[in-house]
Amino acid sequence: MSKETRSLVFFGSGPVAAESLRLLANSFVIEAIITKSSTEQEMGSICKNTPVYRANSRKELDSLIKTEKFTSNYGILIDFGVIVSQFTIDSFSKGIINSHFSLLPQWRGADPITFSLLSGQKKTGVSLMLIDEGMDTGKLITRKTLDIKNNDTSISLTNRLIKLSVELLESYLPRYLDGDILPKNQPHPDRATYSRKLTKSDGIIDWGKSAIEIDREIRAFKEWPKSYTKLGQVEVIVTEARASSENYKDKKIGQTLILPESKTLVVCCGEGSLIIDTLKPLGKKEMTSEAFIAGYRNRLNI
């Protein structure tokens, strides 16, 4: 068996895990998939001849590892959402490798992609890390930088990071398994930053923030929790927008304007203003700002 196809146990449960598994299956032999019960069917459909096991908690995972005897000497963990105990880690002689979508120790925690966009940073990346019992504190096998584009959303950035992740796993895992790479401690752990799980309320737009901040949120929350607001009497999800430095000092924060020359919606912010390109009235299809004005102008209180 070639280096690239040595068998592994895959741990993952979210959409990032599913796409990563689909790509990894082209280069690696997947001995088993361990996932949550909510994604058991989806993950099983990716590798149809691979056994799928469910574990919704650390206790369930430990019990599974005690019961099943896997032959793989390492695991890959991506977007799993279950805390892994030292017992489970130690059951693999080469450990469990987590592909984490940030440049550790930057944005440890549950949602590094969203927080890299919210912070306005210009670069992010992927870190291959040997997991330990800490929160993303393990030793690094490698990490690689990826530029964040000005128009990147959580969706576009995630897709590019998945591809980078798979490339790194294909290139560096064989070298780690052969002992050619010695994992190193993360640099500057005192500078670590932490992300968190988002809630639905994070998606409510606060027009008192600057237009730049709101623009970042709309791109970061593109997939979930989305960006909600009320324009006049209409509840909407803003799907695409741009920050403008234009301040309408005679207008109130949160006030909606229509630019007559372009038939575009603009909302006054704490600093600057936000130009809305596309939006989605709740329960309706996404539409342009111009189409929204044509259909809802009498409910905008302008």
VMD Tcl script that draws the C-alpha trace (Angstrom):
set ca {
  {0.00 0.00 0.00}
  {1.38 3.41 -0.96}
  {2.04 6.13 1.56}
  {-0.88 8.18 0.26}
  {-3.40 5.36 0.74}
  {-2.55 4.17 4.25}
  {-5.80 3.60 6.10}
  {-7.25 6.06 8.59}
  {-10.27 6.56 10.80}
  {-12.17 9.74 9.91}
  {-13.91 11.85 12.57}
  {-16.34 14.51 11.32}
  {-19.98 15.55 11.31}
  {-20.51 18.94 9.64}
  {-20.69 20.08 6.00}
  {-16.96 20.87 5.96}
  {-16.28 17.32 7.12}
  {-18.51 15.86 4.43}
  {-16.79 17.69 1.58}
  {-13.34 16.99 3.05}
  {-14.15 13.28 3.30}
  {-15.35 13.20 -0.29}
  {-12.03 14.62 -1.50}
  {-9.83 12.62 0.89}
  {-11.43 9.36 -0.24}
  {-9.63 9.83 -3.57}
  {-6.21 9.61 -1.91}
  {-6.64 7.65 1.32}
  {-8.19 4.38 2.43}
  {-10.92 5.20 4.95}
  {-11.17 2.31 7.42}
  {-14.10 3.81 9.32}
  {-16.12 7.00 9.69}
  {-17.12 8.24 13.13}
  {-19.82 10.90 13.07}
  {-22.88 12.15 14.91}
  {-26.24 10.44 14.54}
  {-27.63 13.51 12.72}
  {-25.10 13.10 9.89}
  {-24.69 9.32 9.87}
  {-26.63 8.80 6.65}
  {-24.95 11.69 4.81}
  {-21.42 10.61 5.73}
  {-22.19 7.01 4.85}
  {-23.34 7.98 1.37}
  {-19.92 9.45 0.60}
  {-18.00 6.20 1.21}
  {-20.64 3.55 0.60}
  {-18.51 0.53 1.49}
  {-17.03 2.08 4.63}
  {-18.52 1.31 8.06}
  {-20.03 4.32 9.81}
  {-20.22 4.67 13.59}
  {-22.09 7.26 15.64}
  {-20.79 9.12 18.67}
  {-22.64 12.16 19.99}
  {-20.52 12.74 23.10}
  {-17.10 12.06 24.58}
  {-18.57 9.21 26.64}
  {-20.11 7.57 23.56}
  {-16.86 8.00 21.65}
  {-14.79 6.39 24.41}
  {-17.24 3.48 24.56}
  {-17.00 3.02 20.78}
  {-13.21 3.02 20.83}
  {-13.22 0.41 23.63}
  {-15.61 -1.81 21.68}
  {-14.26 -1.52 18.14}
  {-10.68 -2.45 17.33}
  {-9.51 -0.29 14.44}
  {-6.30 -1.24 12.64}
  {-5.40 2.29 11.49}
  {-2.63 3.90 13.52}
  {-3.97 7.45 13.07}
  {-7.17 9.40 12.61}
  {-8.14 12.59 10.82}
  {-10.60 14.94 12.53}
  {-12.39 17.73 10.67}
  {-15.49 19.59 11.86}
  {-16.46 16.88 14.36}
  {-18.09 18.83 17.19}
  {-17.39 16.20 19.86}
  {-14.73 16.54 22.55}
  {-12.12 13.80 22.19}
  {-10.60 12.31 25.34}
  {-6.95 11.43 25.87}
  {-8.05 7.78 25.98}
  {-9.33 7.98 22.40}
  {-6.27 9.93 21.23}
  {-3.94 7.35 22.77}
  {-5.73 4.51 20.99}
  {-3.97 5.65 17.79}
  {-0.18 5.27 17.90}
  {0.28 8.21 15.54}
  {-2.46 10.27 17.18}
  {-5.42 12.11 15.68}
  {-4.66 14.90 13.23}
  {-7.04 17.86 13.17}
  {-7.17 20.06 10.09}
  {-8.06 23.42 11.63}
  {-9.04 26.32 9.38}
  {-6.89 29.10 10.82}
  {-3.24 29.87 11.42}
  {-2.98 28.54 14.96}
  {-2.83 29.83 17.62}
  {-5.06 32.37 15.88}
  {-8.80 31.63 16.18}
  {-8.82 28.49 18.23}
  {-12.33 27.22 18.85}
  {-15.53 26.38 17.02}
  {-15.78 28.87 14.15}
  {-12.42 30.19 12.93}
  {-13.59 30.98 9.39}
  {-16.36 33.33 10.48}
  {-14.13 35.15 12.92}
  {-11.34 35.62 10.42}
  {-13.87 37.47 8.23}
  {-15.39 39.43 11.11}
  {-11.97 40.63 12.24}
  {-11.15 42.03 8.82}
  {-7.82 40.23 8.58}
  {-6.20 39.83 5.18}
  {-4.89 36.30 5.62}
  {-5.98 33.02 7.16}
  {-4.95 29.45 6.45}
  {-4.98 25.81 7.49}
  {-3.10 24.21 10.38}
  {-2.52 20.46 10.65}
  {-2.35 19.76 14.36}
  {-2.04 16.73 16.60}
  {-4.99 17.08 18.94}
  {-4.59 16.98 22.70}
  {-7.11 17.58 25.47}
  {-6.79 21.37 25.19}
  {-8.80 23.56 22.85}
  {-6.73 23.50 19.66}
  {-3.48 23.62 21.62}
  {-1.74 20.60 20.07}
  {1.55 20.45 18.22}
  {1.68 21.53 14.57}
  {2.66 19.28 11.68}
  {2.43 22.19 9.25}
  {0.36 25.25 8.42}
  {-0.10 27.28 5.25}
  {-1.41 30.77 4.59}
  {-4.34 31.70 2.33}
  {-5.21 35.25 1.29}
  {-8.70 36.50 2.15}
  {-10.30 38.29 -0.79}
  {-12.21 41.53 -0.29}
  {-15.45 39.89 -1.45}
  {-14.98 36.55 0.32}
  {-18.00 35.17 2.15}
  {-18.08 32.34 4.65}
  {-19.08 30.06 1.78}
  {-16.36 31.04 -0.71}
  {-13.62 31.11 1.93}
  {-14.68 27.74 3.35}
  {-14.53 26.14 -0.10}
  {-11.00 27.41 -0.70}
  {-9.85 26.33 2.76}
  {-11.23 22.81 2.25}
  {-9.16 22.45 -0.92}
  {-6.05 23.75 0.84}
  {-6.68 21.38 3.74}
  {-6.85 18.34 1.48}
  {-3.70 19.42 -0.37}
  {-1.80 19.70 2.93}
  {-3.06 16.34 4.18}
  {-2.03 14.66 0.93}
  {1.43 16.28 1.00}
  {2.37 16.22 4.68}
  {0.63 13.23 6.25}
  {2.85 10.61 4.56}
  {5.92 12.53 5.70}
  {4.62 12.75 9.26}
  {3.73 9.05 9.32}
  {7.22 8.14 8.08}
  {8.83 10.24 10.80}
  {10.21 12.84 8.39}
  {8.32 15.63 10.17}
  {8.57 16.25 13.90}
  {5.50 18.19 15.16}
  {6.36 21.47 16.87}
  {4.70 23.57 19.57}
  {2.46 26.37 18.35}
  {4.29 29.72 18.20}
  {3.39 32.53 20.63}
  {0.63 30.73 22.56}
  {0.24 33.89 24.66}
  {-1.18 35.59 21.55}
  {-3.91 33.01 20.98}
  {-7.35 34.27 19.96}
  {-10.61 32.35 20.31}
  {-13.73 31.99 18.20}
  {-17.09 30.76 19.46}
  {-20.27 29.17 18.20}
  {-22.66 31.65 16.65}
  {-26.27 32.08 17.69}
  {-29.29 33.20 15.65}
  {-29.21 36.57 17.43}
  {-25.73 37.28 16.02}
  {-27.44 37.75 12.67}
  {-29.54 40.75 13.74}
  {-27.96 43.80 12.13}
  {-26.99 46.59 14.52}
  {-27.02 49.74 12.39}
  {-25.13 51.59 15.12}
  {-22.00 49.74 14.00}
  {-19.84 51.04 11.18}
  {-20.73 50.14 7.61}
  {-17.42 48.26 7.33}
  {-18.29 46.06 10.32}
  {-21.78 45.33 8.99}
  {-20.40 44.48 5.55}
  {-18.04 41.97 7.18}
  {-20.90 40.44 9.16}
  {-23.05 40.00 6.06}
  {-20.23 38.15 4.30}
  {-19.29 36.15 7.41}
  {-22.90 35.18 8.18}
  {-23.76 34.34 4.56}
  {-24.56 30.70 5.27}
  {-25.61 30.98 8.91}
  {-27.05 32.74 10.87}
  {-27.60 35.16 7.94}
  {-28.10 38.91 8.40}
  {-31.59 40.04 9.47}
  {-33.11 43.49 9.68}
  {-36.34 45.40 9.15}
  {-36.55 47.99 6.39}
  {-39.62 50.03 7.11}
  {-42.34 47.43 7.64}
  {-40.53 44.65 5.79}
  {-38.41 41.97 7.48}
  {-35.53 40.99 5.23}
  {-32.26 39.08 5.03}
  {-29.49 41.16 3.49}
  {-27.46 38.84 1.24}
  {-25.02 41.17 -0.54}
  {-23.97 44.68 0.38}
  {-21.08 47.16 0.24}
  {-19.75 49.62 2.75}
  {-19.67 53.30 1.75}
  {-17.86 56.12 3.51}
  {-20.78 58.44 2.75}
  {-22.31 59.86 5.92}
  {-25.83 61.30 5.80}
  {-25.56 63.59 8.81}
  {-29.12 64.82 8.51}
  {-30.47 61.25 8.67}
  {-30.93 58.87 11.60}
  {-28.92 55.71 12.14}
  {-30.83 52.83 10.58}
  {-32.80 55.10 8.26}
  {-33.36 53.68 4.77}
  {-32.77 55.82 1.70}
  {-33.24 55.28 -2.00}
  {-30.62 56.65 -4.36}
  {-32.77 57.87 -7.27}
  {-30.00 57.78 -9.87}
  {-29.29 54.06 -9.32}
  {-32.52 52.89 -7.67}
  {-30.42 51.44 -4.88}
  {-31.18 50.98 -1.18}
  {-28.84 52.63 1.31}
  {-29.01 52.40 5.10}
  {-27.34 54.92 7.40}
  {-24.87 53.35 9.85}
  {-23.02 54.50 12.94}
  {-20.17 55.35 10.62}
  {-20.65 55.49 6.87}
  {-23.56 53.84 5.09}
  {-24.38 50.45 3.63}
  {-25.35 49.98 -0.01}
  {-27.61 46.93 -0.32}
  {-27.22 45.04 -3.60}
  {-29.39 41.98 -2.98}
  {-31.78 40.99 -0.22}
  {-34.48 38.48 0.58}
  {-37.83 39.39 2.14}
  {-38.69 36.67 4.65}
  {-40.46 33.83 2.87}
  {-39.62 35.21 -0.58}
  {-36.86 34.72 -3.14}
  {-33.67 36.73 -3.22}
  {-33.93 39.87 -5.34}
  {-31.98 42.94 -6.34}
  {-32.31 46.20 -4.48}
  {-34.07 47.69 -7.51}
  {-36.62 44.85 -7.66}
  {-37.24 45.18 -3.93}
  {-37.91 48.90 -4.26}
  {-40.36 48.26 -7.11}
  {-42.32 45.74 -5.05}
  {-42.09 47.14 -1.52}
  {-41.58 50.90 -1.78}
  {-44.96 51.70 -0.20}
  {-43.92 49.72 2.93}
  {-40.50 51.32 3.41}
  {-41.78 54.38 5.29}
  {-39.67 56.71 3.17}
}
mol new
graphics top color blue
foreach p $ca { graphics top sphere $p radius 0.5 }
foreach p [lrange $ca 0 end-1] q [lrange $ca 1 end] { graphics top cylinder $p $q radius 0.2 }
display resetview
